[in-house]
Amino acid sequence: MQTVYHAADSRGMAHHGWLKSAHTFSFANYYNPQRMGFGVLRVINDDFVEGGEGFGTHPHRDMEIISVPLSGDLAHRDSMGNGSIIRNGDIQVMSAGTGVTHSEMNANADQAVKFLQIWILPRHNAVKPRYQQITIADQAKPNDFQQILSPNPDDDGVWIHQDAWFSLARFDKGTKKRYDVKRAGNGVYVFVIKGEAKIGDVQLKQRDGLGVWDAEGFDVEATADAEILLMDVPLDVAASTNRPLN
């Protein structure tokens, strides 16, 4: 098993007044040639948006864009005619494909919204744009792995155009479970949303990340009450990680 560790305080930081964002991988004005992604996982942005503010209408193409709200209410609108509010306990995915415009705004004027925005390179470009949003909190599995994303529309969670699986683990302190990698050639990026966890000999704290590869599976141990996101993604894809982000 091989690993790469990214401490929370090693992330690229952006402060725009209304927005505070921590970038696990190179994004916008943060560029680190050693942090260009993890296989097809290209972006993990940890966003804090002040009340009444947000990302105005802007375009994307050929990217699978996933939002995981952590607190507050996020208002989504897009050129496909979708308009909705997503909250903690929900997950949202937008396949940008041939092109889409959207906005993501804080739905409240008096409180911040916090969410993870995750970008994954698709298996094929120029797919038909699509949007999906579901509530995952009502199917939570305490002290187990809850699948929240997959390549299969008929499987648990949302689906995307890539051989990727996301699982959410809400573990009490002392819980230890084996995670089995879903597909040969995939690696797993582990992101600790809150709490503390241990993977092998590596201790992870809140907002730390760990990439794992060359393993069929590994143990995840909560060394404090923890919420952990596991992103199981292809590493054997010949996709340029230097392509423009849009």
Number of C-alpha atoms within 10 A of each C-alpha: 10 9 17 12 16 18 14 18 11 12 22 20 16 16 10 8 9 14 18 16 20 22 22 27 23 22 22 10 9 15 13 12 9 8 18 18 19 21 24 26 24 23 24 22 23 22 19 22 24 20 19 15 18 19 14 12 15 12 14 18 19 23 28 26 21 23 22 20 22 18 16 20 22 25 16 19 17 18 14 12 8 12 13 13 16 24 20 18 16 18 22 22 22 22 28 25 20 14 17 20 15 21 17 21 22 24 21 16 10 9 15 20 25 24 22 20 18 19 22 24 24 23 18 11 14 14 17 12 18 15 18 15 17 14 17 18 13 8 13 17 14 12 19 18 20 21 21 24 24 22 17 16 12 9 12 16 24 25 25 26 20 18 18 25 26 22 19 24 23 22 26 18 16 14 17 18 16 12 16 13 21 18 14 12 16 25 28 31 23 25 25 23 21 18 20 22 29 16 17 12 6 12 15 24 20 17 21 22 23 19 19 22 19 14 16 15 16 17 13 19 21 26 19 17 17 24 20 25 23 23 23 28 25 24 17 12 13 9 13 11 16 11 7 7 14 11
